Amino acid sequence: MTEQLIAQQNCHFTWLDITNPEAGELQAVAAQYDLPDALVRDCLEPTHLPKFEATNGLNFVILRVYATPRTTEADTIQEVTTKIAVFYTADYLITVHRRAHPVLNELKNVALAPGQECTTPAEVSIHLARYALNSFVQPALALTKELDDYEAEIFLKKEVPNALQGLYFLKRKASVARQLLMLTRDILTMLRRQTAAGTADAMLMQDTQDLQTKVETLYQQLDGAATNLMNLYLSLSSQRTNEAMRVLTVFSAFFLPLTFIAGIYGMNFNYMPELTWKWGYPGVMVSMVVIAAAIYVWFKRKNWI
């Protein structure tokens, strides 16, 4: 669906907003505004990464906006984000996206508000980049809370079902977001070069770059913390396994010599001198107790029990 948000007579440029376009609809707009075929193909590709490209006075921007995943196991670019493509020159602005974004109507209302200085396509692009960055903030805080919950469970509970799987998907989300934010940083760098110093756009651009640094740092910390917690979980699991093996080894050490003695006297030979001794049975039992006590004392001195 193609909608004209701003007409040229109102703000000196035309703003076309295209929602969930079909290939033919977008091709018609491309022919009208002489958009390069390569950029149109990039615009239609659902998994395209953020990019900025300038050619013959036309600027093309792809932004990724965080979208609430349908499942907790969603961890790919297409599953956790949605795309906004922007074509703009001094005379027109074209935004292409598949999902509805209320920020577009908000920007239109600000641009057309009475008494307000008219906006420009470049300024709208900066606002859209800021909107894309802000969309990553709340998910980062939610993932941080989820990571804290995992950390508390791992340290306070002996068994945490599916903790490793949950941490893996959390780390994947953080890693994907971090990669996208790194690419968005390059977009902001290119937009900064087109912004005149000392203008309102320059101040907005600086605030947007500060926001990008903040959000990227959040996901960088999340990625590192998730990795460390996964390694810690594996270490604790190995430690618990070692504790169980140590207990089994201690029991084995106690019963191995006793089993050896019982095996000796369980052999069916006719001529075994101890079998006819009056004190043979009590002597063997006492020997077993003494051996077990000696093993216990030795383990105690070694601090193994």
C-alpha positions as CSV (number, residue, x, y, z in Angstrom):
1,M,0.0,0.0,0.0
2,T,1.4,3.4,-1.1
3,E,0.5,6.5,0.9
4,Q,1.6,10.1,0.4
5,L,2.4,11.4,3.9
6,I,3.7,14.8,2.8
7,A,3.1,16.7,-0.4
8,Q,5.8,18.8,-2.0
9,Q,3.8,22.0,-1.7
10,N,3.7,21.6,2.1
11,C,7.3,20.9,2.9
12,H,9.2,21.4,-0.3
13,F,9.5,17.6,-0.7
14,T,7.3,14.6,-1.3
15,W,7.1,11.7,1.2
16,L,5.8,8.4,0.0
17,D,5.3,5.6,2.5
18,I,4.9,2.1,1.1
19,T,3.7,-0.7,3.5
20,N,4.1,-4.4,2.6
21,P,4.7,-3.7,-1.1
22,E,4.3,-6.1,-3.9
23,A,7.1,-6.3,-6.5
24,G,5.0,-4.6,-9.2
25,E,3.9,-1.8,-7.0
26,L,7.5,-1.0,-5.9
27,Q,8.7,-1.3,-9.6
28,A,6.1,1.3,-10.6
29,V,7.4,3.7,-7.9
30,A,11.0,2.9,-8.9
31,A,10.2,3.8,-12.5
32,Q,8.5,7.0,-11.5
33,Y,11.5,8.2,-9.4
34,D,14.2,6.5,-11.5
35,L,15.5,4.3,-8.6
36,P,18.3,1.9,-9.5
37,D,17.3,-1.7,-9.9
38,A,20.1,-2.9,-7.5
39,L,18.8,-0.8,-4.7
40,V,15.2,-1.9,-5.3
41,R,16.3,-5.5,-5.1
42,D,18.1,-4.8,-1.8
43,C,14.9,-3.1,-0.6
44,L,12.8,-6.2,-1.3
45,E,15.3,-8.6,0.4
46,P,13.8,-9.4,3.8
47,T,17.1,-10.4,5.5
48,H,19.3,-7.5,4.2
49,L,21.7,-6.1,6.7
50,P,21.8,-2.3,7.5
51,K,23.6,-0.3,4.9
52,F,24.0,3.2,3.4
53,E,24.6,3.9,-0.2
54,A,24.8,7.2,-2.1
55,T,24.7,7.4,-5.9
56,N,24.0,10.3,-8.2
57,G,22.4,12.4,-5.5
58,L,20.2,9.6,-4.3
59,N,20.7,8.3,-0.7
60,F,19.6,4.8,0.2
61,V,19.4,3.5,3.8
62,I,18.4,0.2,5.2
63,L,17.6,0.1,9.0
64,R,16.7,-2.9,11.1
65,V,14.2,-2.3,13.9
66,Y,13.8,-4.7,16.8
67,A,10.5,-6.6,16.7
68,T,9.1,-8.8,19.5
69,P,10.0,-12.4,18.6
70,R,7.2,-14.9,18.2
71,T,9.1,-17.5,20.3
72,T,11.8,-17.5,22.9
73,E,14.0,-19.5,20.5
74,A,14.0,-16.8,17.8
75,D,17.6,-15.9,17.2
76,T,18.0,-14.9,13.5
77,I,18.0,-11.4,12.0
78,Q,14.7,-11.9,10.3
79,E,13.1,-13.3,13.4
80,V,14.1,-10.6,15.9
81,T,14.1,-7.5,13.6
82,T,12.2,-6.0,10.8
83,K,13.5,-3.8,8.0
84,I,12.8,-0.2,7.0
85,A,14.3,1.0,3.6
86,V,14.7,4.7,2.9
87,F,15.3,6.4,-0.5
88,Y,15.8,10.2,-0.3
89,T,17.0,13.2,-2.1
90,A,16.4,16.9,-1.5
91,D,13.1,16.6,-3.4
92,Y,11.5,13.4,-2.2
93,L,11.6,10.7,0.5
94,I,10.4,7.1,0.1
95,T,10.1,4.7,3.0
96,V,9.4,1.0,2.4
97,H,8.6,-1.5,5.2
98,R,6.4,-4.6,5.8
99,R,5.2,-3.8,9.3
100,A,3.4,-0.7,10.5
101,H,5.5,1.8,12.4
102,P,3.6,4.6,14.3
103,V,6.7,6.7,14.3
104,L,6.2,7.5,10.6
105,N,2.9,9.3,11.3
106,E,4.4,11.0,14.3
107,L,7.2,12.4,12.2
108,K,4.6,13.5,9.6
109,N,2.6,15.3,12.2
110,V,5.7,17.1,13.5
111,A,6.7,18.1,10.0
112,L,3.3,19.5,9.3
113,A,2.7,21.2,12.7
114,P,1.8,24.9,12.4
115,G,4.6,27.2,13.4
116,Q,7.2,24.5,13.1
117,E,10.2,24.9,10.8
118,C,9.7,22.4,7.9
119,T,11.8,19.3,8.2
120,T,14.0,17.7,5.5
121,P,14.4,14.2,4.1
122,A,17.8,14.0,5.7
123,E,16.4,14.9,9.1
124,V,13.6,12.4,8.8
125,S,16.3,9.7,8.0
126,I,18.1,10.6,11.2
127,H,14.9,10.4,13.2
128,L,14.3,7.0,11.7
129,A,17.8,5.8,12.6
130,R,17.1,7.0,16.2
131,Y,13.8,5.2,16.2
132,A,15.6,2.0,15.1
133,L,18.2,2.4,17.8
134,N,15.6,3.1,20.5
135,S,13.8,-0.1,19.6
136,F,16.8,-2.1,20.9
137,V,16.8,-0.5,24.4
138,Q,13.9,-2.3,26.1
139,P,14.8,-5.7,24.7
140,A,18.3,-5.2,26.1
141,L,16.9,-4.4,29.5
142,A,14.6,-7.5,29.3
143,L,17.5,-9.7,28.3
144,T,19.6,-8.3,31.2
145,K,16.8,-9.2,33.6
146,E,16.6,-12.6,32.1
147,L,20.3,-13.1,32.4
148,D,20.2,-12.0,36.1
149,D,17.5,-14.6,36.8
150,Y,19.6,-17.3,35.2
151,E,22.6,-16.3,37.2
152,A,20.6,-16.4,40.5
153,E,19.2,-19.8,39.6
154,I,22.5,-21.3,38.6
155,F,24.2,-20.2,41.9
156,L,21.3,-21.0,44.2
157,K,19.9,-24.2,42.7
158,K,21.6,-27.5,42.2
159,E,19.7,-28.3,39.1
160,V,18.5,-25.8,36.5
161,P,16.7,-27.5,33.6
162,N,17.3,-26.1,30.1
163,A,19.6,-23.3,31.5
164,L,22.3,-23.9,28.9
165,Q,19.7,-23.9,26.1
166,G,18.2,-20.7,27.4
167,L,21.6,-19.0,27.8
168,Y,22.5,-20.0,24.2
169,F,19.4,-18.3,22.7
170,L,19.9,-15.3,24.9
171,K,23.5,-15.0,23.7
172,R,22.4,-15.5,20.1
173,K,19.9,-12.6,20.4
174,A,22.6,-10.3,22.0
175,S,25.1,-11.3,19.3
176,V,22.7,-10.6,16.4
177,A,21.7,-7.2,17.9
178,R,25.3,-6.3,18.4
179,Q,26.2,-7.0,14.8
180,L,23.3,-5.0,13.5
181,L,24.2,-2.1,15.8
182,M,27.8,-2.1,14.5
183,L,26.5,-1.8,11.0
184,T,24.1,1.0,12.0
185,R,27.1,2.9,13.4
186,D,28.5,3.0,9.8
187,I,25.2,4.4,8.6
188,L,25.4,7.2,11.2
189,T,28.9,8.0,10.1
190,M,27.8,8.4,6.5
191,L,24.8,10.5,7.6
192,R,27.1,12.7,9.7
193,R,29.2,13.5,6.7
194,Q,26.1,15.0,5.0
195,T,25.1,17.1,8.0
196,A,26.3,20.7,8.2
197,A,28.2,21.5,11.4
198,G,26.5,23.8,13.9
199,T,22.9,23.1,12.7
200,A,20.0,21.4,14.5
201,D,20.6,18.3,12.4
202,A,24.2,18.2,13.6
203,M,23.0,18.2,17.3
204,L,20.4,15.5,16.6
205,M,23.0,13.5,14.8
206,Q,25.4,13.7,17.7
207,D,22.6,12.6,20.1
208,T,21.8,9.7,17.8
209,Q,25.5,8.6,17.7
210,D,25.6,8.8,21.5
211,L,22.5,6.6,21.7
212,Q,24.1,4.1,19.2
213,T,27.2,3.9,21.4
214,K,25.1,3.3,24.5
215,V,22.9,0.6,23.0
216,E,25.8,-1.2,21.4
217,T,27.7,-1.2,24.7
218,L,24.6,-2.7,26.4
219,Y,24.5,-5.6,23.9
220,Q,28.3,-6.0,24.0
221,Q,28.1,-6.4,27.8
222,L,25.1,-8.8,27.4
223,D,27.0,-10.9,24.9
224,G,30.1,-11.1,27.1
225,A,28.1,-11.8,30.3
226,A,26.1,-14.6,28.6
227,T,29.3,-16.2,27.4
228,N,30.8,-16.0,30.9
229,L,27.7,-17.4,32.5
230,M,27.6,-20.3,30.0
231,N,31.2,-21.2,30.8
232,L,30.4,-20.9,34.6
233,Y,27.4,-23.1,34.2
234,L,29.5,-25.8,32.4
235,S,32.2,-25.5,35.1
236,L,29.7,-25.9,37.9
237,S,28.2,-28.9,36.1
238,S,31.6,-30.4,35.8
239,Q,32.3,-29.7,39.5
240,R,29.0,-31.4,40.5
241,T,29.9,-34.4,38.4
242,N,33.4,-34.5,40.0
243,E,31.8,-34.4,43.4
244,A,29.6,-37.3,42.6
245,M,32.5,-39.2,41.2
246,R,34.6,-38.5,44.3
247,V,31.9,-39.9,46.5
248,L,31.7,-43.0,44.4
249,T,35.5,-43.3,44.4
250,V,35.5,-43.1,48.2
251,F,32.9,-45.9,48.5
252,S,34.9,-48.0,46.0
253,A,38.1,-47.5,48.0
254,F,36.3,-48.7,51.2
255,F,34.8,-51.7,49.6
256,L,37.6,-52.8,47.3
257,P,39.8,-54.4,50.0
258,L,36.8,-55.8,51.8
259,T,35.5,-57.4,48.6
260,F,39.0,-58.8,48.0
261,I,39.0,-60.5,51.4
262,A,35.4,-61.8,50.9
263,G,36.5,-63.1,47.5
264,I,39.4,-65.0,49.0
265,Y,37.3,-66.7,51.6
266,G,34.6,-67.4,49.1
267,M,36.8,-69.7,47.1
268,N,35.7,-73.4,47.3
269,F,39.0,-75.1,48.1
270,N,39.1,-78.0,50.6
271,Y,42.4,-77.1,52.1
272,M,42.3,-73.5,53.4
273,P,43.8,-73.4,56.9
274,E,41.7,-70.5,58.1
275,L,38.4,-72.3,57.5
276,T,39.1,-74.7,60.5
277,W,40.2,-72.0,62.9
278,K,38.0,-71.3,65.9
279,W,38.6,-67.6,65.7
280,G,38.9,-67.4,61.9
281,Y,35.6,-65.8,61.2
282,P,35.9,-63.1,64.0
283,G,39.4,-62.5,63.0
284,V,38.4,-61.8,59.4
285,M,35.6,-59.5,60.5
286,V,38.0,-57.6,62.8
287,S,40.5,-57.3,60.0
288,M,37.8,-55.8,57.7
289,V,36.9,-53.2,60.3
290,V,40.5,-52.3,60.9
291,I,41.2,-51.9,57.2
292,A,38.0,-49.7,56.7
293,A,39.1,-47.6,59.7
294,A,42.6,-47.2,58.3
295,I,41.3,-46.1,54.9
296,Y,39.0,-43.6,56.6
297,V,41.8,-42.1,58.6
298,W,44.0,-41.9,55.5
299,F,41.3,-40.1,53.5
300,K,40.6,-37.7,56.5
301,R,44.3,-36.7,56.6
302,K,44.2,-36.1,52.8
303,N,41.1,-33.9,53.3
304,W,39.3,-36.1,50.7
305,I,36.3,-36.6,53.1
